[in-house]
Amino acid sequence: MNIKRVLLFLISIMALHPLRADEGMWVPSYIQQKIEDMRGKGFRLSAEDLYSINSSSLKDAIVHFNGGCTGEMISDEGLLITNHHCGYDQIQYHSSVEHDYLKDGFWAMKRDEELPNPDLYVAFLEYMEDVTKKVLAGYSESMSEEQREKLVADNSRRIVSRIERKGKGIKARVAPLYYGNQYFVYVYKVFTDVRLVGAPPSSIGKFGGDTDNWMWPRHTGDFSLFRVYADRNNEPAPYSPDNVPYRPKRFFKINASGISEGDFTLVYGYPGRTSEYVTSQAVDYIANVSNPKKIKLRTIRLGIMDSQMERSDAVRIQYSSKHADVANSWKKWQGEMKGILKMNTVENKRNYEKAFAVWAKGKPEYDGIIGKFADLYSQAEALSLVRDYQYEALNAPEFLFFAAGDGSDSALFYKNYYKPIDKATFIALMNEYDKDIDDSYKSPYFKEKVAKAGSVEKLADEIYDNDSLSLAREFYMATNTFYNSTVKPRLDSLNREINMLYRKYMRGQMDFARENGTGKVFYPDANSTLRIAYGRIEGYAPADAVRYKPFSTLEGIMEKDNPAIFDYNVPQKLREIYASRDFGRWEENGTVPVCFIATNHTTGGNSGSPVLDADGNLIGVNFDRVWEGTMSDIVFDPDLCRNIALDIRYALFVIDKVADAGYLLNEMVILE
């Protein structure tokens, strides 16, 4: 067989999915490299407008919201908008049966009514800097991976320590890019006095609930408002009645003049984690082993919660946030698995790896690397399944986790705890663990306790009927000690070897693309650091004879309105506004725009990210992806991958007409 011909054929297969359309999560300090392409798609600003350390830029209007979401400043008085689901814990914290802000919404009508939130912070990126040489100072090729990890950790700690001594509220983080081929330090100014200003009722902010989650068309008013406070010098300070609204370096003007299909869009935020460059073995495990098992376990948990939440408003309030947390990944994994299989991702990656292996022959750094991956992943698979069950089954019951702690948060724990749910969860998940995990990997303590009690059900009686904190703690500690001492070290060792290979493989993929002229451009995987993604407003066709438009409107909300279903029971005031057609300045074509979709490459962590127009004005708030495109964390399909954003005009409409909090609009700059 002609090896050269085979190589060219396989490269042609690989080229069927080069970096296309609007794929990519780009590093802001390097955005100059993409600015020509962005301008070709309609962008009208400069790279300096997006990211600058010498003057204010758009990055100064963006915050990392509580470490897991994104938010953005929309006034010069510290007003911040993010998603309703990002602020959900804070809304729940202030809710009770008497003051059900989840159900009814909350609006502070003056500054002294804004509610402080413990354990909430926002971080503004001051600057980012390539510190690869400093992080790897002292490294030699003769070092083991563990020695390298220690060196990187020690050097990173010194870098962070020097920076954090420089100012009030300054925090720093060193993060790797390209599997440790490059390192950046990210320097933040962190504010901890962040107060809840407003949130629509869940029947708007969570409209459609878990049924509509990850789906299009979407009609969710997924936003909440907070205000950042500072001391009299505009510096970070703990909560104090004497603090004043923070004056940001930059805030977003709001474009309320309308948007159209094909318009340029830019998402600027903190995507959590992607794995675009992993091998076929990794993807095969995700799609065919890990996701199906985790989906099964979470289906069980959700069924138990649903049955109890339907019976009691008090339990519904207690478990609304928990239910949303469990359901979010549960549904995402289903779409991800389906997308991976539909795109034939495993087979495509295998073909690419065959081509890479042929190219790597005779290149000492890369030769044989594909075979090494196969060997390591085959060793890791059984251990990875044990890890999945450790987190999704053994560690899922709340009472066990609480018992293992120091008890300092007992009031908060019991405020949001309902024993019948947790006991039923314990029984169901432990039976699944007992059934699905090979006996050789099963916790000896678990086996002994179940055998002694006679069944998982009887063991649950011992723990829960007696509220036995000591037994619950013993169970949690023993099962985790077994995992941490027996399974985790072996899995960590294999993963260190895998990560070391990925560092080489990443360089190899770049060399391979360069030598063979594929034109592929490599962006670093997301790692909860600030990124730019750009694209355009566009519909999509998920199935035969189906074509989705890129916009949803208030008409769709009223079509779904159903007082008998909690997730679709809209506020009566919204029904009255709709009936009278009193849409005010937010009307467009006889209705009110609600959401839109675009081709921006996003993931978890982009929740709450600003969606900007070609001039850097705010047109929406990112909150989701379409279900058919959730595989974009692993493989991006430009025909199916769409991010879902709240049209900013719907947020303004709700604030103005539904909440009667129009005074808040006075501090915004609204372009009409």
C-alpha positions in Angstrom: 0.0 0.0 0.0 1.3 3.5 -0.9 1.8 5.1 2.5 2.0 8.6 1.1 -1.3 8.1 -0.7 -2.9 6.8 2.6 -1.5 9.8 4.5 -2.9 12.3 2.0 -6.3 10.5 2.1 -6.4 10.6 5.9 -5.4 14.2 6.0 -8.2 15.0 3.6 -10.6 13.3 6.1 -9.2 15.3 8.9 -9.6 18.5 6.8 -13.3 17.8 6.6 -13.4 19.5 10.1 -10.8 22.2 10.2 -11.3 25.2 12.4 -14.3 26.6 10.6 -16.8 29.4 10.9 -17.0 30.8 14.4 -15.3 28.2 16.4 -12.8 29.4 19.0 -12.3 30.9 22.5 -9.6 33.5 22.0 -7.1 35.0 24.5 -7.9 38.7 24.8 -4.3 39.9 24.9 -3.6 38.1 21.6 -6.9 39.2 19.9 -4.9 41.4 17.5 -4.2 38.1 15.6 -7.9 37.7 15.0 -9.0 41.3 14.5 -8.8 41.2 10.6 -11.1 38.2 10.5 -13.4 39.8 13.0 -13.6 43.0 10.9 -14.3 40.9 7.9 -17.4 39.7 9.7 -18.5 43.2 10.6 -16.7 44.2 13.8 -15.9 47.9 13.9 -13.6 48.3 16.9 -9.9 47.7 17.5 -8.0 45.1 19.5 -7.1 47.9 21.9 -10.8 48.6 22.5 -11.3 45.0 23.5 -8.2 44.6 25.8 -5.8 47.2 27.0 -3.7 47.5 30.1 -2.8 51.2 29.4 -6.3 52.6 29.2 -9.9 51.4 29.9 -11.2 48.8 27.5 -14.3 46.5 27.2 -12.6 43.9 29.5 -13.0 46.4 32.4 -16.8 46.1 32.2 -16.7 42.4 32.7 -16.5 40.4 36.0 -15.9 36.8 37.0 -19.1 36.4 39.0 -18.5 34.3 42.1 -16.0 32.1 40.3 -18.5 30.2 38.2 -20.3 32.7 35.9 -19.7 36.0 34.2 -21.4 39.4 34.7 -21.1 42.8 33.2 -21.4 46.4 34.4 -24.3 48.4 32.9 -24.0 51.7 34.7 -21.4 54.0 36.2 -23.0 53.3 39.6 -21.9 49.7 40.0 -25.0 48.1 38.5 -24.3 44.6 37.2 -26.4 42.2 35.2 -25.9 38.4 35.1 -28.1 35.4 34.7 -31.0 34.5 37.0 -29.5 31.1 37.4 -26.1 32.6 38.4 -27.7 34.6 41.1 -30.1 31.8 42.1 -28.3 30.8 45.3 -28.3 34.4 46.5 -32.0 34.8 45.7 -32.7 31.5 47.5 -30.6 32.6 50.5 -33.0 35.6 51.0 -36.2 33.5 50.3 -38.6 31.9 52.8 -42.2 30.8 52.6 -43.2 34.2 53.9 -40.9 36.1 51.4 -40.6 33.7 48.4 -38.3 35.8 46.1 -37.8 32.7 44.0 -41.5 32.5 43.2 -42.4 36.2 43.4 -39.2 38.0 42.4 -37.4 40.7 44.3 -36.9 44.4 43.5 -35.1 47.0 45.6 -36.9 50.2 45.0 -34.2 52.2 46.7 -30.5 51.7 47.5 -31.0 50.8 51.2 -33.3 47.9 50.2 -30.6 46.2 48.2 -29.7 42.9 50.0 -26.1 42.0 50.9 -24.9 38.5 50.1 -22.4 36.5 52.2 -19.9 34.5 50.2 -20.5 36.4 47.0 -17.7 38.2 45.1 -16.9 39.6 41.7 -13.4 39.9 40.2 -12.3 42.4 37.6 -9.3 41.4 35.4 -6.6 44.0 35.8 -4.2 42.4 33.4 -2.9 39.1 32.1 0.8 38.3 31.3 2.7 35.4 29.8 4.9 34.0 32.6 5.9 30.7 30.9 9.7 31.3 31.4 9.2 32.2 35.1 6.9 29.2 35.7 9.3 26.8 34.1 12.5 28.3 35.5 14.7 25.5 36.7 13.0 22.8 34.6 15.0 20.1 32.8 13.9 17.3 30.5 15.3 14.8 33.0 12.6 15.7 35.5 9.7 13.4 36.2 6.1 14.7 35.7 5.7 14.9 39.5 8.9 16.9 39.8 7.7 19.2 37.0 4.3 19.7 38.7 6.0 20.6 42.0 8.3 23.1 40.2 5.4 24.7 38.4 3.4 24.9 41.7 6.3 26.4 43.6 7.2 29.0 40.9 3.5 29.9 40.5 3.1 30.4 44.2 6.1 32.9 44.2 4.7 34.8 41.3 1.2 35.0 42.9 2.6 36.0 46.3 4.6 38.9 44.8 1.7 40.2 42.9 -0.9 40.0 45.7 1.3 42.1 48.0 0.9 45.1 45.7 -2.6 46.3 46.4 -5.9 46.1 48.2 -8.2 43.3 47.0 -5.6 42.1 44.5 -5.7 38.3 43.7 -3.7 36.4 41.2 -3.9 33.1 39.5 -1.4 31.2 37.3 -3.1 29.0 34.7 -1.7 26.7 32.0 -2.6 26.9 28.3 -2.1 24.2 25.7 -1.6 21.5 28.4 1.2 23.4 30.0 3.1 24.5 26.9 2.3 28.1 28.0 1.4 29.8 31.3 -0.3 33.1 32.0 -0.8 34.9 35.3 -4.2 36.6 35.7 -4.4 39.5 38.1 -7.8 40.5 39.5 -9.3 43.1 41.8 -11.9 41.4 43.9 -14.9 43.0 45.5 -16.9 41.2 48.2 -19.7 43.7 48.9 -22.1 42.8 46.2 -25.8 43.3 46.8 -28.9 41.9 45.2 -30.9 44.6 43.4 -33.5 42.8 41.4 -34.6 39.4 40.1 -37.7 38.5 38.2 -39.9 35.7 39.5 -38.8 32.2 38.5 -41.8 32.0 36.2 -39.8 34.5 34.1 -36.2 34.0 35.2 -36.5 30.2 35.0 -39.4 30.0 32.6 -39.6 26.5 31.0 -37.5 25.0 33.9 -35.7 21.8 33.2 -38.0 21.0 30.3 -36.8 23.9 28.2 -33.2 23.9 29.6 -30.7 23.5 26.7 -33.5 23.8 24.2 -34.5 26.1 21.4 -36.8 28.0 21.0 -36.3 29.4 24.4 -38.4 32.0 26.3 -36.5 32.5 29.5 -35.9 35.9 31.1 -32.7 34.6 32.6 -31.3 37.7 34.3 -30.8 39.2 37.7 -29.3 42.5 38.9 -26.6 43.2 41.5 -24.7 46.2 42.6 -21.0 46.3 43.5 -20.0 48.4 46.4 -16.7 49.9 47.4 -15.2 52.1 50.1 -15.0 55.9 49.7 -11.8 55.5 47.7 -13.5 53.2 45.2 -11.4 50.3 46.6 -12.6 46.8 47.6 -13.9 46.6 51.2 -16.0 44.1 53.3 -19.7 44.9 53.6 -20.4 48.1 55.4 -23.4 50.4 55.4 -20.9 53.2 54.7 -19.8 51.6 51.4 -20.8 53.4 48.2 -21.6 52.1 44.7 -18.5 51.2 42.8 -17.5 53.4 39.9 -16.2 51.1 37.2 -13.5 52.0 34.7 -15.9 51.0 32.0 -19.6 49.9 31.6 -21.6 48.8 28.6 -24.0 51.0 26.7 -27.1 49.1 25.8 -28.2 48.8 22.2 -32.0 48.6 22.2 -32.5 49.6 18.6 -32.9 46.1 17.3 -30.9 43.2 15.9 -31.2 41.1 12.8 -30.1 37.7 11.5 -26.6 37.9 10.2 -25.5 40.6 12.6 -22.0 40.3 14.2 -22.0 39.1 17.8 -19.2 38.9 20.4 -19.3 37.0 23.6 -16.8 38.2 26.2 -16.6 36.0 29.4 -15.2 33.2 31.5 -15.8 29.8 29.8 -15.2 27.0 32.2 -13.7 23.9 30.5 -13.4 22.4 27.1 -11.4 19.4 25.7 -11.1 20.1 22.0 -7.8 18.2 21.5 -8.3 14.9 23.3 -7.9 11.6 21.6 -10.5 9.1 20.3 -10.2 7.0 23.5 -11.1 9.9 25.7 -14.1 10.8 23.6 -15.2 7.1 23.4 -15.2 6.9 27.2 -17.3 10.1 27.5 -19.9 9.2 24.9 -20.3 5.5 25.5 -19.4 4.9 29.2 -19.2 7.9 31.5 -22.1 10.0 30.2 -24.6 7.1 30.1 -23.8 6.0 33.6 -23.9 9.5 35.1 -27.2 10.3 33.3 -28.7 7.2 34.8 -27.6 8.2 38.3 -28.9 11.7 38.0 -32.2 10.6 36.5 -32.7 8.6 39.7 -31.9 11.7 41.9 -34.2 14.0 39.9 -37.1 11.6 40.1 -36.8 11.4 43.9 -36.6 15.2 44.2 -39.5 15.8 41.7 -41.9 13.5 43.7 -41.4 15.4 46.9 -41.1 19.0 45.5 -44.5 18.5 43.8 -46.1 17.9 47.2 -44.8 20.9 49.2 -44.0 24.6 48.5 -41.5 24.5 51.4 -39.6 21.6 49.9 -39.8 23.2 46.4 -38.0 26.3 47.8 -35.5 24.1 49.7 -34.6 22.1 46.6 -35.1 24.4 43.6 -31.4 25.3 43.4 -30.2 21.8 44.1 -32.6 20.4 41.5 -31.4 22.9 38.9 -27.8 22.0 39.6 -28.4 18.3 39.2 -30.6 18.7 36.1 -28.2 21.1 34.3 -25.4 18.6 33.7 -27.8 15.7 33.4 -29.5 17.2 30.3 -26.2 18.6 28.9 -24.6 15.1 29.0 -27.5 13.7 27.0 -27.1 16.3 24.2 -23.3 16.0 24.3 -23.4 12.2 23.9 -25.9 12.5 21.0 -23.9 15.2 19.2 -20.6 13.2 19.5 -22.2 10.1 18.0 -24.0 12.1 15.3 -20.8 13.7 14.2 -19.0 10.4 14.2 -16.4 12.1 16.4 -14.7 8.9 17.7 -14.1 7.5 14.2 -13.0 10.9 12.8 -10.5 11.3 15.6 -9.2 7.7 14.9 -8.7 8.6 11.3 -6.8 11.8 12.3 -4.7 9.8 14.7 -3.8 7.3 12.0 -2.6 10.2 9.8 -0.7 11.7 12.7 1.0 8.4 13.5 2.2 8.0 9.9 3.5 11.6 9.9 5.2 11.1 13.3 7.3 8.1 12.1 10.9 8.9 12.6 10.2 12.0 14.7 11.6 11.0 18.1 9.4 13.5 20.1 6.1 12.2 18.5 6.7 8.7 17.2 4.6 6.2 19.0 2.6 8.7 21.0 -0.8 7.5 19.7 -0.1 3.9 20.9 1.0 5.2 24.3 -2.4 7.0 24.6 -4.2 3.8 23.8 -2.4 1.9 26.5 -2.8 4.5 29.2 -6.5 5.1 28.5 -7.2 1.3 28.6 -5.6 1.2 32.1 -7.5 4.2 33.3 -11.0 3.3 32.1 -12.1 1.1 35.0 -10.6 3.5 37.5 -12.3 6.4 35.9 -15.7 4.6 36.3 -15.0 4.2 40.0 -14.2 7.9 40.2 -17.5 8.8 38.4 -19.5 6.7 40.9 -17.5 8.1 43.8 -18.7 11.6 43.0 -22.1 10.8 41.5 -23.2 8.1 43.9 -21.2 7.7 47.1 -20.7 11.4 47.7 -24.1 12.6 46.4 -26.3 12.2 49.6 -26.2 15.5 51.5 -26.3 14.2 55.0 -23.1 12.3 54.5 -21.2 15.3 53.2 -22.6 17.5 56.0 -21.6 15.0 58.7 -18.1 14.9 57.4 -17.7 18.7 57.9 -17.1 20.7 61.1 -20.8 21.5 61.6 -20.2 25.3 61.4 -22.9 25.6 58.6 -25.5 23.5 60.4 -28.2 26.2 60.3 -27.8 26.8 56.6 -27.7 23.0 56.0 -30.9 22.2 57.8 -32.7 25.3 56.3 -32.4 23.6 52.9 -32.5 19.9 53.8 -35.4 17.4 53.6 -34.6 14.0 55.0 -37.0 11.9 52.9 -35.4 13.1 49.7 -31.9 12.4 51.0 -32.7 9.0 52.5 -34.3 7.8 49.3 -31.4 9.1 47.3 -28.9 7.2 49.5 -30.8 3.9 49.0 -31.1 4.3 45.3 -27.6 5.4 44.6 -25.9 2.9 46.9 -27.8 0.1 45.2 -26.5 1.3 41.8 -22.9 1.5 43.1 -23.2 -2.0 44.5 -24.5 -3.3 41.2 -22.3 -1.5 38.7 -18.8 -1.3 40.3 -16.6 -4.4 40.1 -16.1 -6.0 43.5 -12.3 -5.5 43.3 -12.8 -1.7 43.1 -15.6 -1.5 45.7 -15.0 0.0 49.1 -14.4 -2.8 51.7 -16.1 -0.7 54.3 -19.2 -0.4 52.1 -19.3 -4.1 51.5 -18.9 -4.8 55.2 -21.6 -2.4 56.4 -24.1 -3.5 53.8 -23.5 -7.2 54.7 -23.8 -6.5 58.4 -27.0 -4.5 58.0 -28.5 -7.0 55.6 -29.2 -4.5 52.8 -28.6 -1.0 51.7 -32.2 -0.2 52.8 -31.5 -1.3 56.4 -28.2 0.6 56.4 -30.1 3.7 55.4 -32.5 3.1 58.4 -29.5 3.0 60.7 -28.1 6.3 59.4 -31.2 8.3 58.7 -33.8 7.1 61.2 -31.4 7.8 64.0 -30.0 11.0 62.5 -26.7 9.4 63.2 -24.1 12.0 62.4 -21.3 9.7 63.6 -22.3 6.8 61.3 -22.9 9.1 58.4 -19.5 10.7 59.0 -17.8 7.2 59.3 -19.5 6.1 56.1 -18.4 9.2 54.1 -14.8 9.2 55.5 -14.3 5.4 55.1 -15.5 5.3 51.5 -13.6 8.4 50.5 -10.4 7.2 52.3 -10.5 4.0 50.3 -11.0 5.9 47.1 -8.3 8.5 47.9 -5.8 5.9 49.1 -6.4 3.1 46.6 -8.1 4.3 43.4 -7.2 8.0 43.1 -3.4 7.6 43.3 -3.4 5.0 40.5 -5.7 7.2 38.4 -3.7 10.3 39.2 -0.5 8.6 38.1 -2.0 7.5 34.8 -3.5 11.0 34.3 -0.1 12.6 34.9 1.3 10.4 32.2 -1.6 11.2 29.9 -1.2 14.9 30.5 2.5 14.7 29.8 1.7 13.1 26.5 -0.9 15.7 25.7 1.7 18.4 26.2 3.8 16.7 23.5 0.7 15.8 21.4 -0.4 19.5 21.4 2.9 20.6 20.0 2.8 17.7 17.6 -0.7 18.6 16.3 0.5 22.2 15.6 3.6 20.9 13.8 1.5 18.4 11.8 -0.9 21.1 10.7 1.9 23.5 9.8 3.9 21.0 7.8 0.8 19.7 5.9 -0.7 23.1 5.2 -4.1 22.4 6.7 -4.5 26.0 7.9 -5.8 24.9 11.3 -5.5 27.6 14.0 -5.3 26.3 17.6 -7.0 28.2 20.4 -6.3 27.0 23.9 -9.0 25.0 25.7 -11.2 27.0 28.1 -10.0 27.0 31.7 -12.2 29.7 33.5 -10.0 32.5 32.2 -11.3 35.5 30.2 -11.9 34.7 26.5 -13.5 36.2 23.4 -15.7 34.3 21.0 -17.3 35.9 17.9 -19.8 35.0 15.4 -23.2 36.1 14.1 -26.9 35.7 14.8 -28.1 32.7 12.8 -30.8 30.0 12.9 -30.1 26.3 12.4 -31.6 23.1 11.1 -31.4 20.3 13.7 -33.3 17.6 11.8 -34.9 16.8 8.5 -37.6 19.4 7.5 -36.9 21.5 10.6 -35.4 25.0 10.5 -35.3 27.2 13.6 -35.4 31.0 13.3 -32.9 32.8 15.5 -35.4 34.9 17.5 -38.1 34.2 20.1 -40.8 36.6 21.3 -43.4 37.2 23.9 -45.8 35.4 21.7 -44.0 32.1 22.4 -44.3 32.7 26.2 -48.0 33.2 26.0 -48.3 30.1 23.8 -46.6 28.1 26.5 -48.4 29.8 29.4 -50.1 27.1 31.6 -51.2 27.9 35.2 -51.4 24.2 35.9 -47.6 23.7 35.3 -45.2 25.6 37.7 -42.5 26.1 35.1 -45.0 27.6 32.6 -47.2 29.6 34.9 -46.4 33.2 34.0 -47.1 36.1 36.4 -50.6 37.5 36.1 -49.2 40.9 35.5 -47.4 39.7 32.3 -50.7 38.3 31.1 -52.4 41.6 31.7 -49.7 43.5 29.8 -49.9 41.1 27.0 -53.7 41.4 26.8 -53.5 45.2 26.7 -50.5 45.2 24.3 -48.9 47.7 26.6 -45.3 47.0 25.5 -44.1 50.6 25.5 -40.7 51.4 24.0 -39.7 47.7 23.9 -42.3 46.8 21.3 -41.0 45.4 17.9 -43.3 44.2 15.2 -46.3 44.1 17.6 -44.6 42.0 20.3 -41.5 42.0 22.5 -38.3 40.2 21.6 -37.2 37.6 24.2 -34.1 35.5 23.2 -31.9 34.9 20.2 -29.3 32.4 19.1 -25.8 33.0 17.5 -22.8 31.0 16.4 -20.5 32.0 19.2 -18.4 29.2 20.8 -19.4 29.1 24.5 -19.5 26.7 27.4 -20.3 26.6 31.1 -18.9 29.7 32.8 -20.1 31.9 29.8 -23.4 32.1 31.7 -24.1 35.8 32.2 -21.5 36.9 29.6 -22.2 40.0 27.6 -23.2 39.5 24.0 -22.0 42.6 22.1 -22.7 44.1 18.8 -20.2 45.3 16.2 -19.6 48.5 18.2 -19.2 46.9 21.6 -22.7 47.7 22.8 -24.7 45.2 24.9 -27.4 43.4 22.9 -27.9 40.4 25.1 -26.9 38.2 28.1 -25.6 34.7 27.2 -27.2 31.9 29.2 -27.2 28.6 27.4 -26.5 26.5 24.3 -28.8 24.5 22.1 -29.1 20.9 23.1 -28.0 19.6 19.7 -24.7 21.5 20.0 -23.6 20.7 23.6 -20.8 18.5 22.2 -19.0 21.8 21.4 -16.9 21.3 24.5 -15.2 18.4 22.6 -16.1 19.0 18.9 -17.6 22.1 17.3 -20.2 21.8 14.5 -20.8 25.2 12.9 -24.1 24.0 11.5 -25.5 23.0 14.9 -23.6 24.8 17.7 -25.5 27.8 18.8 -25.3 29.9 22.0 -28.6 31.2 23.5 -28.8 34.7 24.7 -31.4 36.8 26.5 -32.3 39.8 24.3 -31.4 42.8 26.5 -34.7 44.4 25.4 -36.7 41.7 27.2 -34.7 42.4 30.4 -35.5 46.1 30.1 -39.1 45.4 29.4 -39.4 43.2 32.5 -37.7 45.8 34.7 -39.8 48.6 33.3 -43.3 47.1 32.8 -43.5 44.0 35.0 -41.4 45.0 38.0 -42.2 48.8 37.9 -38.6 49.4 38.6 -38.0 51.7 35.7 -35.9 54.0 37.9 -33.1 51.5 37.3 -33.1 52.4 33.6 -32.3 56.0 34.4 -28.7 55.0 35.4 -28.1 53.0 32.1 -27.1 54.5 28.8 -29.7 53.1 26.4 -29.3 53.6 22.6 -32.6 53.6 20.7 
